[in-house]
Every structure is written in structure tokens, then in C-alpha cells.
Amino acid sequence: MISPELKSSLPSTEDLPCSDDTPVDNEDQNLLPNLLLFVLNSIWSQRLDWYFGVDMAVYHTTGISPKVPVVPDGFLSLGVERQKGGKSRRSYAVWEEREIVPILALEMVSHQPGGEYDEKMAIYAGLGVLYYIIYNPEFWRRDRHQPFEVYQLSDGEYRQQIGEPYWMPEVGLGMGRSLQTIGGIEREILAWYDEGGNVYPLPEVAMRQMREQLRIEREHAETERQRAERLAQYLRSQGIDPDNLPEF
């Protein structure tokens, strides 16, 4: 529980970066979490108490600083507004979400290892994320792991679970791999499953929405990058190093 004194001193999401600006090094890191999001929009179309973020900064008070986020490839929170205050989120700050932490975090291992099996696992455990899923279809032998792994938090530590698709009763959904045809090409994706082990298919409407949303996100990311660069240039013109700003 965050004390009122600490909460009053924490920054607003309006003042915090929305991601870590680290570019993805393969299309799956963006595509697959967005597929999960859009299928979830179909499954839970009548629910307003959940949020699924893709490549979004999650700010919390269990790390080295509340200004240093963890950025999952995807995460799910339950018991929060679909749109916070009727608006889309720029980032997810636990102290602005009634201290509700994500119930699920997804990391996808790419060409450059990013601490998915150690550093990030420790961060999510400290934060209290119940389910941590790692998808590693290409480099699992390199990392001496399985392509799809589910970890559940128990007594502050993650314990690897068995079974695929893996049913998560607290979420009311399962997750696993599935072969689906996308753009005329059959490929492996991550998918939601019901309790009977049946996969939720990709609706065509969701695919069109996904393409439009990806276009909007790319435009938004470019706008944010340009805004940050203009701000940095202005600070330098005033004799201020933007990389070494004082903390308040």
C-alpha cells in the first residue's frame, strides 16, 4: 500500500515517457501482443473492467525509482477502466490505477537477450505480477529453455507451470501457441483459449482494427520522438544537458 505522502509526490503519467523508446528487432514483438489485444476486444467486448497494454511503460514503486518503468511486450490488468477517465492511456502508473498491478506480463525473446529470464523476472516478481509468460520460438535452445513458458508467482517467487495451453483461472482464459493463417500465410502465434482448450480464432474485423491501430501507433511514436528531440534541442540551446537533468 502506497502511503498518502508518497502518492502525493509521485509524477503523473502525463509527465512520464510512454515507453522506453527501444526499437523492436523483429515484427513478432509488435504483431503478436496486438493480436492478443484485438482478440481480447472480441472475447470481452461487453466488459469494461480490463486493460491490455502493448509495449507500454508500467510505472511502479517497487523498483529503483518510480520514474524507471518496466516495459513488457504485453500486459493485462483486471479491475481497471478500459479507458482511464474516458481517454487512452499513455502509460500505466500503478499509483493511478488504485494500486492494481498487472495480473499477467508477456515477454518475447528476440535476437538480443533482454533479461527475460532473470532481471525482468525479478522485477515482475517484486511488482507482484501473478503470471509471467515468456515466448521464445527461435532462441530457446540458445537460452536452454522451452519456446513457451508460463510462470506463476507463489510466496514471492516464480514457479514454472506445466501444460499448454495453460489455463489461468484468475484471468478466466488460457494462453498457448496456435497455427493461424494471417495474410494467406500459416504461422505460429500466441492465442487465447477457453477452459475446454478451444482456441479463440482471429476475427477478420480484429485484423482490420489491428492494422489501423498499428498505423496510428507508428504515427504517434514518430510524433513523440520528434517532440522529445525538439525539447532536447531547446534545452541544449539554454545550456542544459537533457541527459543529466536534476531529480526533484
BELVEN-V706823 format. One record per residue. N is the residue number from 1. PHI is phi in whole degrees, 0 to 359 (* if undefined). Layout:
BEGIN
n: <N N>
phi: <PHI PHI>
END
This chain:
BEGIN
n: <1 2 3 4 5 6 7 8 9 10 11 12 13 14 15 16 17 18 19 20 21 22 23 24 25 26 27 28 29 30 31 32 33 34 35 36 37 38 39 40 41 42 43 44 45 46 47 48 49 50 51 52 53 54 55 56 57 58 59 60 61 62 63 64 65 66 67 68 69 70 71 72 73 74 75 76 77 78 79 80 81 82 83 84 85 86 87 88 89 90 91 92 93 94 95 96 97 98 99 100 101 102 103 104 105 106 107 108 109 110 111 112 113 114 115 116 117 118 119 120 121 122 123 124 125 126 127 128 129 130 131 132 133 134 135 136 137 138 139 140 141 142 143 144 145 146 147 148 149 150 151 152 153 154 155 156 157 158 159 160 161 162 163 164 165 166 167 168 169 170 171 172 173 174 175 176 177 178 179 180 181 182 183 184 185 186 187 188 189 190 191 192 193 194 195 196 197 198 199 200 201 202 203 204 205 206 207 208 209 210 211 212 213 214 215 216 217 218 219 220 221 222 223 224 225 226 227 228 229 230 231 232 233 234 235 236 237 238 239 240 241 242 243 244 245 246 247 248>
phi: <* 278 291 302 296 293 300 293 266 280 288 274 298 293 258 248 300 272 205 266 60 277 291 286 250 202 294 297 298 260 292 295 297 292 298 300 298 286 292 297 301 280 296 251 298 266 259 240 246 212 212 242 257 238 50 244 291 250 264 207 250 257 253 287 198 294 269 252 270 252 237 291 293 201 209 235 240 245 85 240 287 299 237 285 65 81 236 287 283 269 204 238 254 304 289 261 242 57 61 273 270 304 273 216 231 239 235 245 284 239 302 260 304 238 76 298 264 221 300 291 300 293 296 293 296 296 287 98 290 292 242 237 245 242 250 219 287 255 241 293 291 302 270 59 225 266 298 226 229 243 241 242 283 216 54 81 231 274 239 292 259 244 115 209 296 261 274 244 299 292 268 84 214 248 223 189 271 205 272 228 265 235 61 83 241 280 207 274 226 269 218 274 230 274 295 276 85 267 284 276 287 274 285 298 299 297 296 294 298 298 298 293 295 297 297 296 295 297 295 295 297 292 297 296 297 295 296 295 292 296 295 297 297 296 299 297 294 263 78 249 278 294 272 223 281 290 267 248>
END
